[in-house]
Amino acid sequence: MNEIITLLSCIIPIIETKKQKEFEDFYQQTSTLLYNYILKRVRNTEKSSDILQNSYLKLFPKFKNVNYPKSYLYKIAYHLI
């Protein structure tokens, strides 16, 4: 039993690190376009930045379970505007 717990304690950080890296890559690929999308509608840089941040914060817990994360992200941003 202890072997399983030890193994899991080693694997879980690796999985979380991989998930975080994938999310960071996704952020790098999508953040500029999403920011411009939000800014075009809000016309306020500070509010646009807040909406951008909140959109990614809402997506993060569901990131691996969503089939189309980019579409879902834009939907979140749209509803926050």
C-alpha positions as CSV (number, residue, x, y, z in Angstrom):
1,M,0.0,0.0,0.0
2,N,2.8,2.4,0.8
3,E,4.4,1.7,-2.5
4,I,1.3,2.8,-4.3
5,I,1.1,6.0,-2.3
6,T,4.8,6.7,-3.0
7,L,4.3,6.0,-6.7
8,L,1.2,8.3,-6.8
9,S,3.1,11.1,-5.0
10,C,5.7,10.9,-7.7
11,I,3.3,10.8,-10.6
12,I,0.8,13.5,-9.6
13,P,3.3,16.4,-9.7
14,I,4.5,15.2,-13.2
15,I,0.9,15.2,-14.4
16,E,0.2,18.6,-12.9
17,T,3.4,20.0,-14.4
18,K,2.4,18.6,-17.8
19,K,-1.1,20.1,-17.5
20,Q,0.4,23.5,-16.5
21,K,2.8,23.4,-19.5
22,E,0.0,22.6,-21.9
23,F,-2.1,25.4,-20.5
24,E,0.9,27.9,-20.7
25,D,1.4,26.9,-24.4
26,F,-2.3,27.4,-25.0
27,Y,-2.1,30.8,-23.4
28,Q,0.8,31.8,-25.5
29,Q,-1.1,30.7,-28.7
30,T,-4.4,32.4,-27.8
31,S,-3.9,35.4,-25.5
32,T,-3.1,38.1,-28.0
33,L,-6.0,37.3,-30.3
34,L,-8.4,37.0,-27.4
35,Y,-7.2,40.3,-25.9
36,N,-7.8,42.1,-29.2
37,Y,-11.2,40.5,-29.4
38,I,-12.1,41.7,-25.9
39,L,-10.5,45.2,-26.4
40,K,-12.5,45.7,-29.7
41,R,-15.7,45.2,-27.7
42,V,-14.9,46.9,-24.4
43,R,-12.6,49.7,-25.6
44,N,-10.8,49.9,-22.3
45,T,-7.4,48.4,-21.8
46,E,-7.6,47.9,-18.1
47,K,-11.0,46.2,-18.3
48,S,-9.9,44.1,-21.2
49,S,-6.9,42.8,-19.2
50,D,-9.2,41.9,-16.3
51,I,-11.6,40.1,-18.6
52,L,-8.7,38.3,-20.3
53,Q,-7.3,37.1,-16.9
54,N,-10.7,36.1,-15.6
55,S,-11.4,34.1,-18.8
56,Y,-8.3,32.0,-18.4
57,L,-8.9,31.6,-14.7
58,K,-12.4,30.2,-15.4
59,L,-11.0,27.9,-18.1
60,F,-8.1,26.4,-16.2
61,P,-9.9,23.9,-14.0
62,K,-11.8,22.5,-17.0
63,F,-9.0,22.8,-19.5
64,K,-8.3,19.1,-20.0
65,N,-12.0,18.1,-20.1
66,V,-13.1,20.6,-22.7
67,N,-13.1,19.3,-26.3
68,Y,-12.6,22.7,-27.9
69,P,-10.8,24.9,-25.4
70,K,-10.3,27.9,-27.7
71,S,-14.1,28.0,-28.5
72,Y,-14.9,27.6,-24.8
73,L,-12.5,30.3,-23.9
74,Y,-14.1,32.8,-26.3
75,K,-17.5,31.8,-24.9
76,I,-16.3,32.6,-21.4
77,A,-14.9,35.9,-22.5
78,Y,-18.1,36.8,-24.4
79,H,-20.1,36.2,-21.3
80,L,-17.8,38.3,-19.1
81,I,-18.0,41.3,-21.5
